[in-house]
């Protein structure tokens, strides 16, 4: 079983996952403050709120595997499941504590030979694709976008290499999302701050032989929502083995 996806950590803070309308799903963090709304209507989108604040507007999720198969372009899931996890994980690297609490609620949408998992933590959210296509999967791209409802403040990592080679020691520029056009791309992690001061750190985890994500600006300061467009490997295919994972457990 292969697991790949994006980990979006929302530094903010009742478990329920039910269909609000046909093919709409809602997932709430254990403390009830963070909510994910997922819609499936020919494409898959997600939306994030913290209490009454909209942090991320409807944003498409997709992954292209094999010969132009889009995992995010579907009519509706074959089924869904939810679960709640509250456990202590031992630290790999020594920290102040010997264990780290892993507490989240999860929604899994099931499709033909793959699934899409969403997790809501008290201080973050995550999603990842889980596939069952065989031992090796060719991932061509992950065309996704993060649509923000306003021109949020961003600490933008200035990447310039046209072939997306990076030592990940870039200078971070304190600016706004709308200041960066399609010719500008940034490496992760990327810190975004809402107008109410909520910090959103965009990152990913468990990358082995899977290309890392870059985000592109859209120069959309005069229209809302303002998207950041993402791609993994930027259309350069890769082979992912059964150990690959780019989802997160927080």
N, C-alpha and C positions, 0 to 999 in steps of 0.2 A: 504494500500500500504506500503510495507516494503522497507526500504532503508538501504543497507549495503555496505561497501567498504573501500577503503584505501584513506587517504588524504595525498598526497605528496606535501609538500610546497617547491618550488624552490625559494630561496631568490635571485632573479634576477629582472629582470623586469617582419580600416582595418579588421576587422572581416571578415573571410571567412571560409567556411566549405564546401568543394566540393570534389568529387571523383577524385583523380589524375589518378588512374587506377581503374579498377573494384574492388570494395570492399576495396579500400583504401580511407581514409578520413583524411582531414587536418583541424586543428583548430588553430586559431591564437589569441593571447591576444589582448585586446583593443588597446594597444600602438604599436602592430605589431612586438614586439621583441621576444616573446616566442611562440613557435609552438609545437603542438602535432600532430604526425602522427600515425593513427590507421590503422592496417591491419587486415583483417578477411579472413583467408584462411584455415579453418579447426580448427584454434585456433585464439585467439585474442591477438595481441601484440600492444604495444604502444612505441613511441620513442619521446624524448624531445630534442629540440634545443633552444638555446638562440642566436639570430642573427646567426653567422656562427659557433658557438661552439656546438658540439654534447655533451649533458650532460648525456643522458640516451639512450643506444642503444636499439634495439628491445627487449622488455621484455614481457613475457607472463602474462596474467591476467586470473585467473580462480577462481571459487568458487564451492565447492561440497556441494550439498544440498540433503536431503532425502537419497534414496538408490543409491548412487554413480552417481548422476546426475551432470555432469560438465557444468556449465554455460558458461565456456570459450572455450568449444570445439564445434564449430558451423561452418557450411559451409558458411553462409552469413546471414546478418540481413534481416528481413522482410520489414524494412523501416528505415528511419532516419529523424531527425528534428534538427533544430538549433534555438537558440535564444540568445539575448543579454540582460543583466540585468545591470542596473546602479541605485542603490538605497542607501538610508541611513538607517542603522539599529541602534536602541537604544542600548546602552551598558547595559549589565546585571550587570557587576561590574564597578564601577566608574573608569573612565580613565581621560586623559587630555581633551577628547572631550565627549560630550553627545551622539554622534552618530559615527558610523564607516561606511565608504563607502564600499559598496559591489558591485564591478564592475567586470563583467566577461562575456565571451562568452562561450556558451555551445553547445555541440554536444550530441545528444541522439541516440543510436542505439537500435532498437526495435527487440525483438525476441519473441518466443512463451511464452507469459505470464510473460515476464520479459524484462528489458531494462538495458543498460549500459550507464551511463552518464559520460561525460568528461567535465571539465571546465578549461579554460585558463584565468588566471588573469595576471595583469602586473607584479606581484611579486610571482606567484606560479601557480601550476596546481593541479588538483584533479580528482579522478574518484570514482564512487560508483555503485553498483548494486541496482536496484529497482525491487522488485518481486511482483507478484500478484498470489501467490499460495494458499492463504487462510489466516486464522488468525494467524497460527503458522507455522514456518518453522524450520526444523532441519538443522543446518549448521554443517557439519562434518569437513570441513577444507577450507582453502583458499590458495591453493598451487600457489604462485606467485613468481616471481624473479625480481630483479632489476639488469640489466646488464649494468655495467659501461664500457666505452670504454678504460679506463686506470686504473692503480692502484692508485685510488684516496686516498687522505688523509681522515681519518675517526676518529671521536671521539667516541670510542666504549665503550658502557656501559657493564661492566663485570658482566654478569649474570651467576650463577653457579648451581642453584637449578634444579635437574633433572625433577621435576614436574612443572616447570615454575611458581613457587611461588616467588613473588618479592615484596619488599617494595618500589621499584623504587627510591632508594637512592644510586645507585651503583656508584663506581668510574669510571670515563670516562678516557680511555686510548687514548692518542694521537698516532696514528699509521697509517697503510694503510690497505685497504680492503683485499689485498692478504695475510696479515699476519694471518688471522683467518680461521681455517679449519672448517669442518662440525661439529666438537665437540664443537664449541663455538657458543653461541647465545647471542643476545643483545636485550634489551627492547627499546621501543621508548620513547622519540624522539631520533633520531640518526642524527648527523651532518656529512655530507660528503662535501669535498671541491675538486673541479676540479683542474686540473693543471694550469688553467688560473686564479684561485682564486675565482671562482663562488661558493658560499655556497648553499648547498641543505640540508634543514632540513626535514627529513622524519618523519611524524607523522600521527595521525588519530584523529577523533573527533566524538562527538555524540554517544559514547558507553554507552548503558544502560544495557541490559542483553546479550550482545554480547561479545565474548572473544577478548581480545586485541591481537595485532600482535607482534610476535617475529621474528627477522631476524637471519639467520644462515650464517656463513662464508662458503666459498667453497675452500679456500686455492689456488686460481687460479692465483697467481702472475705471472706464466710463460705463461699464455694464456689470450687472450683478445677476447671478453669482459669478465670482471670479474663479476660474479653474486653474489648477496646476495639472499639467498632463504628465503622465508617467510612462516609463517603458523599462523593461528588464532587458539589458543587453542591447536595446535599441535595434530590434529586428535582426540581431545576430543570433542564430539558433544555438541551442545547447542541448546536450543529452543529460537527462537527470536519472540517476539510478534510484534504487529502492530506499536508500538512506537519506535522500534529499528532503529538506524541509525548510520552509521560509515562513512558517507561522509562528506565533508566539504564545507563551504561557504567562507572560507578564513577569 
